[in-house]
């Protein structure tokens, strides 16, 4: 096998005092936190698309990065070389999982049948590489948004022929995900939305999207795929109105169409902020409603209103994210997938390592901070104090609906103006800073 990163040795943990830019300062995979290793808590995964297929293009210019595994004029040779480069990268970085779209790992051919043959060839190689390295597939998915045929969506397309093509593509992607032992499968509606209601039957499109997902559930049972299904919310870009705009929207959709028992959510940090929420808000909503499945770990740019997919480096944000995830029971089938890409000027292969090392260390620090917060229980105590009134006999009667408006009016007339309390936001934010 070719060596595509010859200058890089296996990345090791060297501790906070290390000056080596190619070493972990905080991520020690075997270190136990709250009874589990860091590796088991964080379940890091590398995404295939940005990391190996993204070459620095943006809306105003083409790629800037030259990679040795991407130089052949034969598309399938590029696919094989990229796969070998990817597993070399995974191994040297020390992650346990990877994620892919079907069109990332094998180029599309002139027909679906030929495309599927290409996938079969690549999957055979990937299966061997997984066995040789011990690296597993966190989840697979399909790219039903880049090709011209999907210009008006996939499951929501006005054409039943396009719907059928999307279903066929998803069928194959589910099959290869199962072959590779994938722990989950993600549905990402890249163009499931609309530009104008003048040419859109929104109700019909929602109904059709639900139909597609029910078909996927049926086929999952048919092939006995045991992985978890996820939906990934995204509020904008490329369509003006995405149907899967945020966690609350997806939750309502799953409830309406009787899909809640079959799906959880894959939350992306940058998508949360584009929806006008914090990353923690989306995670907390999922925890509260039992639908947190997996996470795409990245960040956006406050000054750009599109999906910049930058590597996460904000310790404040990773701490709050891990606090919420840990309080929600932690990951089971999901994990932290770095759906992030290098900046256009970061053109060297070594930059891929620097970016992932920094992101992994940022979440490792977030994990350690969150574990201390949970052990100390200071925030739990503050929360209990704020809602203490609901633990009184009066509060419990309201929650159990043992009283109505009439009884509550009589209570208020008797007891007068209620006492208000401070939210102590500044104190709590100061407390949080003590952990960072």
C-alpha positions in Angstrom: 0.0 0.0 0.0 1.3 3.5 -0.8 2.2 5.8 2.0 0.3 9.1 1.4 1.4 10.8 4.7 5.1 9.7 4.9 6.1 12.6 7.2 3.5 11.7 9.8 4.0 9.1 12.6 1.2 7.8 14.7 -0.2 10.7 16.8 0.3 10.1 20.5 -0.8 11.7 23.8 2.0 13.7 25.3 0.2 15.8 27.9 -0.6 19.5 28.3 3.1 20.5 28.6 4.0 19.1 25.1 5.2 21.5 22.5 4.8 19.0 19.7 2.1 20.3 17.3 1.6 16.7 16.1 0.7 15.3 19.5 -2.4 15.3 21.7 -2.3 17.6 24.7 -5.6 16.5 26.3 -7.0 13.5 24.4 -5.7 10.4 26.1 -7.9 7.6 24.7 -7.4 5.2 27.5 -7.9 7.7 30.4 -11.0 6.9 32.4 -13.6 9.6 32.9 -16.7 8.8 34.9 -16.0 5.1 34.6 -15.4 5.1 30.8 -12.4 5.7 28.6 -12.2 9.0 26.7 -12.3 7.0 23.5 -15.6 5.4 24.5 -17.1 8.6 25.6 -16.2 10.6 22.5 -16.3 8.0 19.8 -14.4 10.2 17.3 -15.1 9.7 13.6 -13.5 11.3 10.5 -15.8 12.2 7.6 -14.8 11.1 4.2 -16.3 13.9 2.1 -14.6 17.1 3.5 -11.4 15.4 4.6 -10.6 13.5 1.4 -12.8 14.8 -1.3 -12.9 18.4 -0.3 -10.0 20.2 -2.0 -10.5 23.8 -0.9 -13.2 24.9 -3.3 -15.7 27.6 -2.2 -18.5 29.5 -4.0 -16.0 31.8 -5.6 -13.2 29.5 -6.7 -12.1 25.9 -7.4 -9.9 23.7 -5.3 -6.5 24.7 -4.0 -5.2 21.5 -2.6 -3.2 18.9 -4.4 -3.3 15.4 -3.0 -1.1 12.4 -4.1 -4.1 10.1 -3.9 -6.2 12.3 -6.3 -3.8 12.7 -9.2 -4.7 9.6 -11.4 -6.8 10.2 -14.6 -8.7 7.0 -13.9 -11.6 7.6 -11.5 -11.6 4.2 -9.9 -7.9 4.4 -9.3 -8.5 7.7 -7.5 -11.2 6.0 -5.5 -8.9 3.1 -4.4 -6.0 5.4 -3.7 -8.2 7.8 -1.6 -9.5 4.8 0.4 -6.0 3.7 1.2 -5.0 7.2 2.1 -8.1 7.5 4.3 -7.3 4.4 6.4 -3.7 5.5 6.7 -5.0 8.8 8.1 -7.5 7.1 10.4 -4.8 4.8 11.8 -2.2 7.5 12.3 -4.7 9.9 13.9 -6.0 7.1 16.2 -9.7 7.4 15.6 -12.0 4.3 15.8 -14.6 5.3 13.3 -15.3 6.9 9.9 -18.4 8.1 8.0 -19.1 8.4 4.2 -21.6 9.2 1.5 -21.9 6.6 -1.2 -20.6 9.0 -3.9 -17.6 9.9 -1.8 -16.1 6.4 -1.9 -17.0 5.5 -5.5 -17.6 7.8 -8.5 -20.9 7.8 -10.2 -21.0 5.9 -13.6 -23.3 6.3 -16.6 -25.9 3.9 -15.2 -27.1 2.9 -11.7 -26.0 -0.7 -12.4 -22.5 0.3 -13.2 -22.3 2.7 -10.3 -23.4 -0.1 -8.0 -20.6 -2.3 -9.4 -18.1 0.4 -8.6 -19.4 0.6 -5.0 -19.2 -3.1 -4.6 -15.5 -3.1 -5.6 -14.7 -0.3 -3.2 -16.7 -1.7 -0.4 -14.8 -5.0 -0.7 -11.5 -3.1 -0.2 -13.0 -1.0 2.6 -14.1 -4.2 4.4 -10.6 -5.6 4.3 -9.1 -2.3 5.5 -11.6 -2.2 8.4 -10.6 -5.7 9.4 -6.9 -5.0 9.1 -7.0 -1.8 11.1 -9.9 -2.4 13.6 -11.6 0.9 12.5 -15.4 0.7 12.2 -18.1 2.5 10.3 -20.0 5.0 12.5 -22.6 5.6 9.8 -23.2 5.7 6.1 -25.4 7.8 4.0 -26.2 8.7 0.4 -25.6 11.8 -1.7 -29.0 12.5 -3.2 -28.4 16.2 -3.7 -25.3 16.9 -5.9 -26.3 15.3 -9.2 -28.4 17.4 -11.6 -31.3 14.9 -11.3 -31.8 16.1 -7.7 -32.1 19.8 -8.5 -35.6 19.8 -7.1 -35.0 17.4 -4.3 -35.0 13.6 -3.9 -37.8 12.3 -1.7 -39.6 15.6 -2.2 -39.0 15.8 -6.0 -42.1 16.6 -8.1 -41.1 13.7 -10.4 -41.9 10.1 -9.3 -39.0 8.9 -11.5 -36.5 10.9 -9.5 -38.1 9.6 -6.3 -37.6 6.1 -7.6 -33.9 6.8 -8.4 -33.4 8.3 -4.9 -35.0 5.2 -3.3 -32.8 2.9 -5.4 -29.7 4.8 -4.4 -30.7 4.8 -0.7 -31.4 1.0 -1.0 -27.8 0.4 -2.2 -26.3 2.7 0.4 -28.1 0.9 3.2 -26.9 -2.4 1.9 -23.2 -1.4 1.8 -23.5 0.3 5.2 -24.8 -3.0 6.6 -21.9 -4.9 4.8 -19.4 -2.6 6.5 -21.0 -3.1 10.0 -22.2 0.5 10.1 -23.7 1.4 13.5 -26.1 3.9 11.9 -27.4 5.4 8.7 -28.1 9.1 8.2 -30.8 10.8 6.1 -29.6 14.2 5.1 -32.1 16.2 3.0 -29.6 18.3 1.1 -32.3 19.7 -1.3 -35.5 18.6 0.5 -37.1 22.0 0.6 -38.3 24.7 -1.8 -37.4 28.1 -3.3 -40.9 29.4 -3.9 -44.4 28.2 -3.0 -45.6 29.3 -6.4 -44.3 26.0 -7.8 -44.5 23.9 -4.6 -47.1 21.6 -3.1 -45.6 21.6 0.3 -48.1 19.1 1.8 -47.5 16.6 -1.0 -43.7 17.0 -0.6 -43.8 16.3 3.2 -46.1 13.3 2.5 -43.7 11.9 -0.1 -40.6 12.4 2.2 -42.4 10.4 4.9 -43.3 7.8 2.4 -39.6 7.4 1.4 -38.6 7.1 5.1 -41.3 4.5 5.8 -40.0 2.5 2.7 -36.5 2.7 4.2 -37.7 1.4 7.6 -39.4 -1.5 5.8 -36.3 -2.3 3.8 -34.1 -2.1 7.0 -36.3 -4.8 8.5 -36.1 -6.8 5.2 -32.3 -6.9 5.2 -32.0 -7.1 9.0 -29.9 -4.0 9.3 -29.6 -3.4 13.1 -28.1 0.1 12.9 -29.8 3.3 14.1 -31.5 5.6 11.6 -30.8 9.3 11.9 -32.1 12.5 10.4 -29.8 15.4 10.3 -31.5 18.8 10.7 -30.3 21.7 8.4 -32.0 25.1 8.2 -30.8 26.6 5.0 -28.3 26.2 2.1 -28.9 25.2 -0.6 -32.7 25.7 -0.6 -34.5 28.8 0.8 -36.7 26.6 3.1 -35.4 23.3 4.2 -38.0 20.9 5.6 -35.6 19.5 8.2 -34.7 22.9 9.5 -34.0 22.1 13.2 -34.5 19.5 15.9 -38.0 20.7 16.9 -39.1 20.7 13.3 -37.8 17.2 12.7 -39.4 16.0 16.0 -42.8 17.3 14.8 -42.4 15.6 11.5 -41.4 12.3 13.0 -44.4 12.4 15.3 -46.9 13.4 12.6 -45.8 10.5 10.3 -45.4 7.8 13.0 -41.6 7.6 12.5 -40.5 8.6 15.9 -39.8 5.0 17.1 -37.4 4.4 14.1 -35.4 7.6 14.0 -33.1 9.7 16.2 -31.3 12.9 15.2 -27.7 13.6 14.0 -27.1 17.1 15.3 -24.5 19.4 13.6 -23.1 22.4 15.5 -23.0 24.7 12.4 -26.6 23.7 11.4 -27.8 24.6 14.9 -26.3 28.1 14.7 -27.7 28.7 11.2 -31.1 27.8 12.6 -30.7 30.6 15.1 -30.0 28.2 18.0 -27.0 27.3 20.0 -25.4 23.9 19.6 -26.3 23.1 23.2 -29.9 24.1 22.6 -30.3 21.5 19.8 -28.6 18.8 21.9 -30.7 19.6 24.9 -33.9 19.4 22.9 -32.9 16.0 21.7 -31.9 14.8 25.2 -35.2 16.0 26.6 -37.2 14.2 23.9 -35.1 11.0 23.7 -33.9 11.6 20.1 -30.2 12.4 20.5 -28.3 9.9 18.3 -25.1 11.3 16.9 -23.2 14.6 16.4 -21.4 16.3 13.5 -18.8 18.3 15.3 -17.8 21.6 13.7 -18.5 25.3 14.0 -19.6 28.2 11.8 -18.4 31.7 11.4 -20.4 34.5 13.1 -19.8 36.8 10.2 -20.9 34.4 7.4 -24.4 33.2 7.0 -23.6 29.9 5.4 -22.3 26.5 6.3 -18.5 27.1 6.8 -17.9 23.7 8.5 -14.9 24.8 10.4 -13.1 22.6 12.9 -14.3 23.0 16.5 -11.9 24.9 18.8 -14.1 26.7 21.3 -13.7 25.1 24.7 -16.7 26.9 26.1 -18.9 25.3 23.4 -17.4 21.8 23.7 -17.8 21.9 27.4 -21.4 22.8 27.2 -22.0 20.2 24.5 -20.3 17.4 26.5 -22.1 18.4 29.7 -25.4 18.0 27.9 -24.4 14.8 26.1 -23.2 13.2 29.4 -26.2 14.3 31.3 -28.3 12.7 28.6 -26.6 9.3 29.0 -23.8 9.6 26.5 -23.5 8.1 23.0 -24.6 4.5 22.2 -24.6 4.0 18.4 -23.5 7.6 17.6 -20.4 9.6 18.2 -18.5 12.8 17.3 -18.0 12.9 13.6 -15.8 15.8 12.4 -17.9 17.1 9.6 -15.4 19.9 9.0 -13.0 21.0 6.3 -9.7 22.8 6.1 -9.6 26.4 5.2 -8.8 27.1 1.5 -5.3 28.3 2.4 -4.4 25.2 4.5 -3.1 23.2 1.5 -0.6 20.8 3.0 -1.6 17.2 3.9 -0.2 17.8 7.4 -2.9 20.4 8.0 -5.4 17.6 8.1 -3.7 16.3 11.2 -3.3 19.7 12.8 -7.1 20.3 12.3 -8.2 17.0 13.7 -5.7 17.0 16.6 -7.0 20.5 17.7 -10.6 19.4 17.4 -10.1 16.2 19.4 -8.2 18.0 22.1 -11.0 20.6 22.3 -13.6 17.9 22.9 -11.3 16.1 25.3 -11.0 19.3 27.3 -14.8 19.7 27.1 -15.3 16.2 28.3 -13.0 16.7 31.3 -14.6 20.0 32.2 -18.1 18.5 31.9 -17.2 15.5 34.1 -16.0 17.9 36.8 -19.3 19.9 36.5 -21.3 16.7 36.9 -19.2 15.4 39.9 -19.4 18.8 41.7 -23.2 19.0 41.1 -23.1 22.8 41.6 -25.3 23.4 38.5 -27.7 20.6 39.5 -28.1 22.3 42.9 -28.7 25.7 41.4 -31.3 24.1 39.1 -33.1 22.3 41.9 -33.2 25.5 43.9 -34.7 27.5 41.1 -37.5 25.0 40.6 -37.9 24.0 44.2 -41.5 25.3 44.3 -42.6 22.5 42.0 -41.6 20.0 44.7 -44.1 21.4 47.2 -47.5 19.9 47.5 -48.9 22.9 45.6 -46.5 22.5 42.7 -47.1 18.7 42.5 -50.9 19.3 42.3 -50.4 21.5 39.3 -48.1 19.1 37.5 -50.5 16.2 38.1 -53.4 18.4 36.9 -55.3 17.9 40.2 -56.3 21.6 40.1 -57.7 23.8 37.4 -58.1 27.5 36.7 -60.7 27.9 39.4 -58.6 26.5 42.2 -55.5 28.5 41.0 -57.5 31.7 41.0 -58.6 31.0 44.6 -55.0 30.3 45.6 -53.8 33.6 44.0 -56.6 35.6 45.6 -55.7 34.2 49.0 -51.9 34.4 48.7 -51.6 37.6 46.7 -48.6 38.7 44.6 -46.1 35.8 44.1 -42.5 36.2 45.2 -40.0 36.4 42.3 -36.4 35.1 42.4 -33.2 35.9 40.7 -32.1 33.7 37.8 -28.4 34.3 38.9 -27.3 34.0 35.3 -24.1 36.0 35.8 -23.2 33.9 38.8 -23.7 30.6 36.9 -21.7 31.9 33.9 -18.9 32.8 36.4 -19.1 29.3 37.8 -18.8 27.8 34.3 -15.7 29.9 33.6 -14.0 28.4 36.7 -14.1 25.0 34.9 -12.5 26.2 31.7 
